Amino acid sequence: MKAGKTIRKFLASDGRQVILRTLRWEDLDDCFDMINSLVTEGANIVKNERVSRGEEIEWLAGALSRMERDEKIYVVAEVDGRAVGNSEIGRRLGGYDEHVGSIGMAIKKGFRDVGIGTEMMKVLIDQGRKMDLKVLTLSAFANNERAIHVYRKMGFKKTGQIPQKFLKQGKYIDEVIMTLVLI
């Protein structure tokens, strides 16, 4: 999919205009700020250390390359000209599970609980269907009730759990595996 392509526009429940579009090179500063703000916040993401600008450049270049090769689609939520959410969907490659797609999503503090995650999930599910995927999977920290609520609302069901997968601030947290069958 082409970088910077607008997919959907909507009003968040707080009245802000949101544009959902594919990732583009110009998102570098916003993505760099977003990942580091999530790490600083202690958000429920796997990354626990701030990234350097060089690391973010490397990630963005790889993401745009994967998108150009149709391996993954990266969708950002833009509010007031700034990327405030980032998500992805990608096909598993090279095996009996090529019909399975994996989803990931993160939304910056101050932009949660206003419908952005729900709309991003709708777009990812639509893209999964366009990619002819039959099964979508994702994982979440078991204590991330906000995200799990959105995933359930979108039809995902809990299909597994890995005990004590994450060690965050001295406490073990399970990983919840969720699945949506599209056929």
N, C-alpha and C positions, 0 to 999 in steps of 0.2 A: 504494500500500500504506500502511496505517496506521502512523504513527510509534510506536515502542516495542513493536511486535509481536514476541513471542518466536517464533523459527523452529525452533531446535534447541538442545538441551542435551547436553553430553558431557563426559567426563573427558579432560583433556589427558594426554599420556604421563607427565607429572610429577605426576599425581594431582590437579591443580587442576580445579575445576568451571568450565566455560566455558558461557556463554549466548551464542548467536548470535541477534541481534534487529535490528530496523530502528532506524535513527537516531532520536533524539528531542531535543527542545530541552534537556533536562537533561544532555545529553552535552557541552555547551559547554566546561566547564572541562577535561574529559578530552581532548576533541579539540584544544583550544588547547595543552594540555601535550604531547599526542602529536606534533602536527606540529612544534612547536618542539624537542622532544627528538630527533626524526628529523633535523631540520636541523642541530642541534648535533652529533649523532653523525656526520654526514656520510653518512647512509644513502643507498642507491641510489634516491632519489626525484628528481623533476625540480626541486622547490623547493630553493633554496639559501640563502634568507634567512629569518630568523625572521619570524613574522607578529605583528601587533599584535592585541590583544583585539578591537578594532573590526573588523579584517579577518576575524577568525574568526567574529564575530557575523554579518557580512555573508555569509560562505561558508555557515554553518549555516542561516541564513534562506533562502538560495537553494536549498540542498540539500533542505530540508524542503518548500519550494514545488515543486521538481521532482518530489519523491516524491509529493506530494499530487496533482499533475497526471498521475501515472503515466508520467513521462518517464524516470525513473531510480529504482532501488532502492538504498538505502544500507544495508549490513549491518555492524554493529559486533560485535566480540567483547568480551564483558564477563567480567572475572575479579574476584572479590571486590568487586563493585559498581562497578568502574571500567572504562571503555572502553579497551581496550589494542590493538585492531586496528580498521581501518576499510576497507571495500571498497565497490565500486559496480558496477552494471551498468546500461547505458543503451542504448536503441535509437537508431540514427542516424535523423534526421528529415528528411523532405522530399526524397526522391529514389529512385533505383533501388536504393538499398542499405538500405532501411528494414527489411529482414530480417536485418540485421547488428547485433550488439550489441558494445559495447566494455566491457571490464572493467578495473578498477584495484584495487590492494590495497596496504596498508601495515600492518605489525605492529610494535609498539613493542619495543625491545630488552628482553630478559629474558623475552619471550613467544614467541620464535621456536624452531623445531626441536622443538616439542612437539605438533604436529598441528593447530594452530589454522589455519594457512594452507590445509592440505588440506581441512579441514571447511568453511572459508569458500568455497573454490572449489567444493565440492560444492553448497553452497547457491546460489551464483551461477549455476552451470550449470542447476540445477533451476529457478531463477527465469527464466533465459533460455528454457527450454522452455515455461514457463507463459506467457511473453510471446510465444510462437510465433516466437521467433527461430530462424533456420536456421544462422547462422554467428556464432561468438564470436571476437573478436580482443582481443589485449592486447600490450603491449610491455614490454620489460625492458632494463635495462643489460646488455650482453653479459657483464660480469664478475660478475653477480649469479647465481652458480651455484645457490645455495639456492633462489631463486625459480624459476629455469628448471627445476630438478629437479622441483619441485612441479607446475608447469604440464605438463611432459612426463608425469608420473605420472597426471595427470588427462586425458590424451589430446590435449593441444595439440601441434601440430607447428610447427617453425620454417618460416615461409613467406616471410621476408624479413629483410633487415638493412640498416640505414642506417649507412654508415661514418662514424666520427668525429662522431656526432650530439651527444654531450655532451662538454663540456670541464670536467673536474672536477679540481681541485687540480693544474692544469697538464698533465693527461694527457687525451688524447682517448679516448673510449669509444664503441664502436658501440652502436646500438640494435637489439635483436632483436625482430622481429615474429613473433607466434605466433598460430595459428588452430586452432579446434576447429569442425568441421562437424557439426551436430546432425541432419542429414537422412540 
